Amino acid sequence: MSKRGFGDGRWCVVGDFNAVRRREERRGVGQMGQSPSSLETREFNLFLEGLNLEDLCP
C-alpha cells in the first residue's frame, strides 16, 4: 500500500477488520466455536504495525 499522492498528514482508518489484536477482545465464539489463534492475532498486529497504524481503543 502507498499513501503517495494523498498528502503527508495524519490519517484516520476506521472499519471492521474482522480481526482482533488480543484474544480478550473477541466476544462470543469464532468460527466452529474456536477463539482466534495466536497466529491470527500476531498477523493482524504485524499488519497494523507495517502500516504504522495505532489502535486507539486499548
VEXLONU-300946 format. One record per atom (N, C-alpha, C): residue in one letter; residue number from 1; y, x, z; atom name. Coordinates in nm, 3 decimals. Each point is the difference from the previous one (the first is absolute). Last residue first. Example, Ala and Ser with C-alpha at 12.3 -4.5 7.8 and 13.67 -1.06 7.14 Angstrom:
BEGIN
  resn  resi       yy       xx       zz  name
     S     2   -0.225    1.285    0.708     N
     S     2    0.119    0.082    0.006    CA
     S     2    0.109   -0.077    0.073     C
     A     1   -0.572    0.029   -0.007     N
     A     1    0.119   -0.089    0.000    CA
     A     1    0.120    0.090    0.000     C
***
This chain:
BEGIN
  resn  resi       yy       xx       zz  name
     P    58    0.087   -0.770    2.383     N
     P    58   -0.096    0.091    0.065    CA
     P    58   -0.130   -0.068    0.037     C
     C    57    0.364   -0.082   -0.400     N
     C    57   -0.062   -0.075    0.109    CA
     C    57   -0.104    0.088    0.067     C
     L    56    0.236    0.151   -0.381     N
     L    56    0.104   -0.033    0.097    CA
     L    56   -0.052   -0.082    0.117     C
     D    55   -0.200    0.383   -0.359     N
     D    55   -0.032   -0.132    0.053    CA
     D    55    0.102   -0.031    0.109     C
     E    54    0.063    0.335   -0.439     N
     E    54   -0.014   -0.011    0.145    CA
     E    54   -0.032   -0.143    0.036     C
     L    53   -0.041    0.362   -0.459     N
     L    53    0.032   -0.131    0.056    CA
     L    53   -0.023    0.002    0.150     C
     N    52   -0.064    0.343   -0.378     N
     N    52    0.103    0.015    0.103    CA
     N    52    0.047   -0.135    0.053     C
     L    51   -0.370    0.098   -0.308     N
     L    51    0.122   -0.059   -0.054    CA
     L    51    0.118    0.010    0.096     C
     G    50   -0.427    0.167    0.123     N
     G    50    0.024    0.058   -0.132    CA
     G    50    0.126   -0.053   -0.066     C
     E    49   -0.158   -0.183    0.414     N
     E    49    0.059    0.132    0.018    CA
     E    49    0.035    0.064   -0.134     C
     L    48   -0.231   -0.413   -0.004     N
     L    48    0.136   -0.017    0.053    CA
     L    48    0.071    0.134    0.014     C
     F    47   -0.452    0.012   -0.130     N
     F    47    0.080   -0.065   -0.104    CA
     F    47    0.145   -0.014    0.045     C
     L    46   -0.313    0.149    0.313     N
     L    46    0.031    0.106   -0.096    CA
     L    46    0.086   -0.054   -0.114     C
     N    45   -0.162   -0.310    0.313     N
     N    45    0.100    0.087    0.062    CA
     N    45    0.041    0.113   -0.093     C
     F    44   -0.350   -0.278   -0.138     N
     F    44    0.126   -0.073   -0.003    CA
     F    44    0.112    0.083    0.062     C
     E    43   -0.437    0.175    0.015     N
     E    43    0.050   -0.002   -0.138    CA
     E    43    0.134   -0.073   -0.009     C
     R    42   -0.223    0.000    0.417     N
     R    42    0.048    0.135   -0.033    CA
     R    42    0.059    0.003   -0.141     C
     T    41   -0.208   -0.396    0.146     N
     T    41    0.128    0.019    0.068    CA
     T    41    0.058    0.138   -0.032     C
     E    40   -0.426   -0.099   -0.175     N
     E    40    0.101   -0.090   -0.056    CA
     E    40    0.136    0.022    0.064     C
     L    39   -0.366    0.235    0.177     N
     L    39    0.033    0.051   -0.133    CA
     L    39    0.109   -0.086   -0.064     C
     S    38   -0.188   -0.131    0.410     N
     S    38    0.097    0.107    0.021    CA
     S    38    0.038    0.062   -0.134     C
     S    37   -0.151   -0.510   -0.008     N
     S    37   -0.059    0.129    0.035    CA
     S    37    0.110    0.104    0.022     C
     P    36    0.030   -0.549    0.085     N
     P    36    0.028    0.107   -0.095    CA
     P    36   -0.058    0.133    0.047     C
     S    35   -0.260   -0.431    0.155     N
     S    35    0.138    0.042    0.017    CA
     S    35    0.025    0.115   -0.098     C
     Q    34   -0.363   -0.406   -0.076     N
     Q    34    0.020    0.139    0.041    CA
     Q    34    0.149    0.027    0.019     C
     G    33   -0.239   -0.410   -0.168     N
     G    33    0.003    0.013    0.144    CA
     G    33    0.023    0.141    0.051     C
     M    32    0.005   -0.147   -0.468     N
     M    32   -0.136    0.006    0.051    CA
     M    32   -0.002    0.026    0.151     C
     Q    31    0.464    0.092   -0.166     N
     Q    31   -0.104   -0.044   -0.092    CA
     Q    31   -0.137    0.021    0.062     C
     G    30    0.351   -0.008    0.371     N
     G    30    0.015    0.038   -0.139    CA
     G    30   -0.112   -0.057   -0.084     C
     V    29    0.218   -0.215    0.465     N
     V    29   -0.101    0.093   -0.051    CA
     V    29    0.025    0.027   -0.146     C
     G    28    0.366   -0.127    0.402     N
     G    28   -0.116   -0.065   -0.056    CA
     G    28   -0.101    0.104   -0.046     C
     R    27    0.457    0.203    0.013     N
     R    27   -0.033   -0.119    0.078    CA
     R    27   -0.117   -0.069   -0.067     C
     R    26    0.222    0.525    0.006     N
     R    26   -0.074   -0.104   -0.072    CA
     R    26   -0.033   -0.114    0.095     C
     E    25    0.214    0.412    0.139     N
     E    25    0.092   -0.089   -0.070    CA
     E    25   -0.071   -0.117   -0.067     C
     E    24   -0.218    0.373    0.227     N
     E    24    0.050   -0.101    0.093    CA
     E    24    0.094   -0.101   -0.068     C
     R    23   -0.177    0.391   -0.226     N
     R    23   -0.098   -0.109    0.011    CA
     R    23    0.051   -0.113    0.088     C
     R    22    0.349    0.302   -0.269     N
     R    22   -0.089    0.019    0.115    CA
     R    22   -0.092   -0.121    0.010     C
     R    21    0.286    0.025   -0.366     N
     R    21    0.012    0.141    0.038    CA
     R    21   -0.093    0.035    0.115     C
     V    20   -0.081   -0.387   -0.394     N
     V    20    0.061    0.022    0.131    CA
     V    20    0.003    0.149    0.030     C
     A    19   -0.021   -0.378   -0.451     N
     A    19   -0.054    0.119    0.066    CA
     A    19    0.072    0.015    0.133     C
     N    18    0.119   -0.304   -0.364     N
     N    18   -0.142   -0.029    0.031    CA
     N    18   -0.070    0.122    0.058     C
     F    17    0.479   -0.065   -0.122     N
     F    17   -0.084    0.100   -0.065    CA
     F    17   -0.149   -0.026    0.019     C
     D    16    0.483   -0.276   -0.005     N
     D    16   -0.130   -0.006    0.066    CA
     D    16   -0.092    0.094   -0.075     C
     G    15    0.557    0.044    0.044     N
     G    15   -0.109   -0.070   -0.066    CA
     G    15   -0.125    0.001    0.084     C
     V    14    0.506    0.287   -0.093     N
     V    14   -0.064   -0.103    0.082    CA
     V    14   -0.113   -0.064   -0.079     C
     V    13    0.378    0.440    0.017     N
     V    13   -0.118   -0.052   -0.069    CA
     V    13   -0.067   -0.098    0.094     C
     C    12    0.497    0.263   -0.076     N
     C    12   -0.075   -0.083    0.093    CA
     C    12   -0.115   -0.062   -0.080     C
     W    11    0.341    0.468   -0.053     N
     W    11   -0.068   -0.118   -0.053    CA
     W    11   -0.064   -0.076    0.114     C
     R    10    0.433    0.383   -0.085     N
     R    10   -0.118   -0.046    0.074    CA
     R    10   -0.054   -0.127   -0.064     C
     G     9    0.269    0.338   -0.320     N
     G     9    0.021   -0.067    0.127    CA
     G     9   -0.131   -0.038    0.067     C
     D     8    0.102    0.212   -0.444     N
     D     8   -0.051    0.082    0.109    CA
     D     8    0.015   -0.065    0.137     C
     G     7   -0.074   -0.203   -0.541     N
     G     7    0.094    0.046    0.101    CA
     G     7   -0.068    0.076    0.112     C
     F     6   -0.205   -0.172   -0.408     N
     F     6    0.029   -0.109    0.091    CA
     F     6    0.096    0.041    0.111     C
     G     5   -0.199    0.284   -0.352     N
     G     5    0.080   -0.102   -0.065    CA
     G     5    0.038   -0.117    0.090     C
     R     4   -0.416    0.274    0.149     N
     R     4    0.095    0.051   -0.098    CA
     R     4    0.073   -0.116   -0.069     C
     K     3   -0.357    0.017    0.344     N
     K     3    0.123   -0.075    0.021    CA
     K     3    0.105    0.041   -0.102     C
     S     2   -0.570    0.001   -0.010     N
     S     2    0.124    0.075   -0.005    CA
     S     2    0.118   -0.093    0.023     C
     M     1   -0.587    0.068    0.038     N
     M     1    0.117   -0.084    0.000    CA
     M     1    0.123    0.088    0.000     C
***
